[in-house]
Structures are given as structure tokens and as C-alpha cells.
Amino acid sequence: QVQLVESGGGLVQSGGSLRLSCAASGTTFSVRDLGWYRQAPGKQREVVATIRALGITTYADSVKDRFTISRDNAKKMVYLQMNNLKPEDTAVYYCVVADSWGQGTQVTVSS
């Protein structure tokens, strides 16, 4: 059973940065595609960024050139570096591995 634990969320001012981390266990991490999703109040969950097993990354248009997803297979970790944060980035961010979801971490960006 896959277990995921996110960390790194918090309150930041517009233009600031945060780095989210997700620790995985219970899966063959290196062969998995990984992703970060988010859900803002009153909105549907949306994909933010994904990274394939071979390292190919994709990003939502709204975060391109501001966010960077990365992975460390040896540590079974996936990261989301978020720069130049905007109030519209406020949401609960979820790590997804092998169709399993973490508990989420809150990111709040003040204007």
C-alpha cells in the first residue's frame, strides 16, 4: 500500500517561494509517474505538474516558468519548487503516486 506524506506548505506573500516535499513508501518508486495536484476553495482539483519515470515533466499553463517538479528516486521523494507565487496559487496541494493521494498540504499566498 502506497503511503504519501506531504510537507512544506504555509503562508507566503505574493512573489514569495515555497518548496513542497512528498515522501513515498510502499511502492516501486523509480518506475512510477508522479504528480502534484491542487484544489482551491470552491474549485475542482487540477493537475499542477507531473514527472514521468524517465524524467519528462509537464506543467499547467498557469504555473509554467514559476514551478519546478523534481524527484529523487533514491530517497523516494518528489518535490515542487514554487517561485513567484500568486494569490491564485492558494490551494491544498496533493502529491499523487500510483493513483494514491497524500493528505494534502495547504498553501496560502497573501496579496
Buried (B, 14 or more C-beta within 10 A) or exposed (E): EBEBEBEBBEEBEEEBEBBBBBBBEEBEBEEBBBBBBBBBEEEEBEBBBBBEBEEEBEBBEEBEEBBBBBBEBEEBBBBBBBBEBBEEBBBBBBBBBBEBBBEBBEBBBEE
